[in-house]
């Protein structure tokens, strides 16, 4: 069949050539010698045959070149890298996209080992992948991590197939970095959600313990004839308990809880910063000098107004930012803290001359549990805790400037304290209430350690109070006595605080005032309070001032 086609094509070509010769032959040529004419005719036909074949070859070559250019453009523009690898893993051919993934020109990569651009952790995966391709002679896939010379890391999917010659294989490399990051982000969110739920549960139990400790400490601080040294010791413990409560609050923030703004009071940031530097002296001076280097603290505290907030939480936030700068100076250096008033609010800037951050660290520095200092020292809650506290105070924190080896500047903005003067809920009350202000209180609490100190606190403030250990017992008390206020814990067995409040609301038509206390922090929403007829919420641990503030509000409404 092939021979037949060839003969047909040759015959057709000769016919066309003879037609062209006839067109070129003049009348004079026709009258020439017949043999001469015949020879000339044959030569001319052969020449034209060659010309026509050349034309066909040129057309075929042009078409082939166009097709090659088309597929070359498609090859180079594909969103995948294409490699030809030898059986020992050397790069024989690579397209421009694949070369870009490795951070080099195709010429440089020629005969280089592909494994040189693979992370150490996933190199064994690639070696097994290559071995399976040549051994099984079938398509193989795997996922690895590429690391280019400019330290760019990318997750890629490999798809390989051995070539017909058996000594090389084709490998397509697809960048799946974005997909991997999305998967990691989803897993991270799920992990943080679980951690947040666990942290909130643990925080509830800690808050109950801290409430008992804080209540007893405050009662001890009000005991008569305390020596000055004893008072100081107890006051230090009192401060530590409040600081511990602040740490617990950071755990609760992991589950999305926010601080109640009605517990805010005016705070002088300059005083807070000065106290923090003195209190943290062992961290930045004693420890560093013992290791043979110095850390210099430079302050430039401008004239700034007060802000609204919780002093304990704000001290913790600024300390964690300061501590981060100290840890960035393993060989010593300078830390500069400035405060000034800007149009955006009050600015605190903390600058260090330390190791600085790369882009990945800068991106994740405020993420919970992210740390560059290992598991033991960092724990990964310092900067994330500072972020939560600052944003909860309507402020903003950001990494203003940083780069590896050139230090870091972190800026914090707070809004100025405006509007009516806030109630100061921090500190101890100085005198018990006037007996004329006595109100009748029923306190419902199933934790004996808290109920005992609650009774002492009410007694100290000059109020009449009964303690019920359950919601059922509280209803029995209310059948026998009249009360101006019911203070109930939320988390109780059989009948919780919300259920008790709902019964009281229905039974007394909203005339009985109900306040709830909870170790769950400030998760309680305003609509939930209104729905259950609750006028006030106290988050554990609370102090005497906060309790007195609640009772005074109720007394004002009663009278």
Residue, then its C-alpha position, 0 to 999 in steps of 0.5 A: x500500500x505504501x509502495x502504491x502511494x509512492x508510485x501514485x505520488x511520483x506519477x502525479x509529480x511527473x505529470x505536473x512537471x511536464x506541464x510546466x516544461x511544456x509551458x516553458x518550451x518555445x516554438x524554436x525548441x520544438x523544431x530542434x533535434x528530437x534526441x536533444x529535445x528529449x534529453x533537455x525535456x528530461x532534465x527540465x522535468x527533473x529540475x522542476x520535480x526537485x523544485x516542487x519537492x523543495x517547496x513541499x519541504x519548505x511548507x512542511x518545515x514551516x508547519x512543523x516549526x509553527x506546531x513546535x512553537x505552539x507547543x513550546x509556548x504551551x509547555x512554558x506557560x503551563x502552571x506546572x514544572x516539567x522535568x526529564x530525570x535520569x535514573x540517578x535523579x539528575x536533571x536532563x531537561x527542564x522547562x522555564x516554569x520548573x526552573x523558576x520553581x528551583x530559582x535558577x536558569x534552565x542552563x544552570x540546572x542541566x545535570x544537577x541532582x534534583x534532590x539538592x533542591x528538596x528539603x531534608x525531611x522529604x528527600x527520602x520520599x523523593x528517593x523512594x518515588x524515583x526508585x519505584x518509577x524505574x523499578x515498576x515502570x508505571x506512574x508514581x506520585x508523591x508530595x515533597x517540599x522544595x527549598x530554593x537557594x533564596x530560601x523560598x519553600x514550596x509544597x509540590x506534587x510530583x507525577x512521574x512516568x518512565x520513558x520508552x528508553x527506560x533510562x529516563x523519566x518525565x516528571x511533572x511538578x505542581x505547586x500546591x503551596x496555597x492548598x497546603x496552607x489552606x489545609x494547615x489553616x483549617x487544621x490550625x483553626x480546629x486545633x485552636x477551637x479545641x484548645x479554646x474550649x479546653x482552656x475555657x473549662x480549665x479557666x472556670x475551675x481556676x477562677x473558682x479557686x482564685x475567687x476563694x483566694x482573693x476573697x480571703x486575702x482581701x478579708x485578711x488585709x482588712x483585719x485589725x492590727x495587722x503589722x506593716x510587714x504582714x500587710x505588705x506580704x499579703x498585699x504582694x500575694x493579693x497582686x500575684x493572685x490578680x496577675x494569675x487571674x489575668x493569665x487565666x483571662x488570656x486562656x479564656x480569650x482563646x475561646x473568643x471571650x472579651x473583657x467587660x468594659x464596665x470594669x475599666x478604670x483610668x490608667x496612667x501608661x507612663x506610670x505603668x511602664x516605669x513600674x514594669x521596667x523596675x519590676x522586670x529588672x532581674x529579666x533584663x539586668x541581672x540575668x544578662x549581666x550574669x551571662x556577660x552582656x548588658x541590655x540598656x533600657x532607654x525611655x522617652x515618656x511624653x506627656x500623655x492622657x490616661x486611657x481606659x482599661x484594666x491595669x493588671x491586663x495592660x501591665x501584662x500586655x506591655x510586659x510581654x512586648x518588652x519581654x519579647x524585645x529582651x529575648x531578641x537580644x541574646x548578646x545584649x543591646x538597646x531597648x527604647x520605649x517611647x510614649x507620645x500623643x498622636x492623632x490616632x491616639x496614644x502611641x507606645x513604641x518598643x524598639x530593640x537592636x536585636x535579631x529581628x524577624x523574618x517575614x514568616x515570624x512577622x506574619x505569625x508573631x501574634x498567633x497563639x502558640x507560635x514561638x521561635x524559642x522552642x517549647x519551654x521558654x516561649x510557650x507561644x502565648x506572650x505576644x498573642x496574649x498581648x494582642x488580645x488584651x490590646x485589641x480588647x481595650x480598643x487598641x492596635x498593635x503591629x510590627x512597624x519595622x523589622x528584618x533579620x539582624x536589624x532589630x524590631x519596632x513594635x507600635x501600640x495605639x490606645x484610644x484616649x479615655x473620654x466621656x464620663x469618669x469611670x468607676x474605679x473598681x480596682x483596689x480595696x474599699x476603705x470603710x464598711x457601708x453605713x448601716x442605713x444602707x443595709x440591704x438583704x442579700x441571698x447568695x447562692x453558691x455550691x462551692x463551700x470555699x467561696x460561700x464561706x468567704x462570701x458571707x464574711x464579705x457581706x458581713x464586713x460590708x454591713x449587709x444581712x446575707x444568707x447562703x444557699x448551697x443550691x437553687x432548690x435551697x435558694x427557693x426555700x429561703x425565698x419562701x420564708x424571707x424577703x430579699x432585695x438581691x439574689x446573687x447566684x453562681x451560674x454553674x451549679x448542678x441540678x438547677x443552674x443560675x440561669x434556671x434559678x433566675x428565670x424562676x425568680x423572674x416569673x414568680x416575682x414578676x421582675x421585682x426581685x433583683x438578680x445578679x449572676x457570678x461566673x467563672x466563665x468570664x465575660x461570655x455572657x451577652x447582654x440579651x441573655x441577661x435581659x432575657x433571664x431578668x438579670x441586672x448585673x454580672x460579676x466575673x470571677x475572681x471579683x474583689x470587694x470593690x466590684x461587689x460593693x459597686x454591685x450592691x450600691x447599684x441595687x440599693x439605689x434602685x431599691x430606695 
